[in-house]
Amino acid sequence: MSEELKFPVIAHHRIIVNAAGRDDGKTVELFKGFELIEPVAVSNTSSGGKYVSFGLSVRLKDREEMARLDEKIKLVPGLKMVL
């Protein structure tokens, strides 16, 4: 069974970056222009301090905006993984 997304949708992501390569200012700047549900901010640091995660919740109005968000996420400095 395949369900089609009904827009607008709220997308929640956890963006994990290498702590040494992170740039919080650039990360926040990348998501300006999107309707953020809450500000982009550090939400957790790994126990060894090697990784930092950011929470990202965005209201997306259509597939084009979803694709644009995907492209912006790929530009996050020090990106390791997205959940």
N, C-alpha and C positions, 0 to 999 in steps of 0.2 A: 504494500500500500504506500503510495507516494502522495504526500501532502504538499501543496504549493504554499509558499510563504505569503502571508497577507500583510501588506504594508499599510501603515508604518509598523515597524518592529523595534523592540529594544534588544540590542546585542550586548552581551556581557562578555568581557575578555579579561584574562590575566596575562599580562605581558611580562615575561621573565628576561632579564638582561644580565650581562656580566657586570658586576659592580665596578670593576676597574675601567670599563669602557662606556659607562653610562653618562648621559648628559640630560639631566632633568629638564632644563630649560628648553632644549630642542625637542624633547619628547612631548612636553606640554604644547609647544608651538605647532607641532605636526597636526594636532587635533583641533586647532581653532577652525571655526567654520562648520564644525559638526555640532549637533544638538546634544551636548553632554548631559547626562542625567545627574552626574556628580563630578566634581573636579578631578582631573587626572592627578594621582598622587601615589607615592610609595605606599604599598600596603603590607609588605613583608620583606624581611631580609633573611637569607639562609643562615643556618646555625654557624657555618664557617665564615660567613660574610662574603662569600664569593659571588652570590647572586642576589639580585633585588627584583621584586615584582611590583608592577603597577596595576591597579584596577582601572578598567576602562568600561564604562557603560554609556552607550550611545543610542539615541533614537534615530533610526534610518527610515527615510521616506520612500526609497525605491531601490531597485537592484543596482542602478548606476551609482548611487551613493554608497551602497554596500561594497561595490568594486573599488571605489575611491578610498574607502576606509581600509580595505585590504592592502592597497598600494602604500598608503601612509604607514600602516603597521610595519611593513617590510623596511621602512626607512628609520625605524627607531634605533638610535645608537646602542651598540653592544647587544643587539637582539640575540637571544638564545632560543626562546620557545614562546609559543602563544597557545593558551588554553582557552 
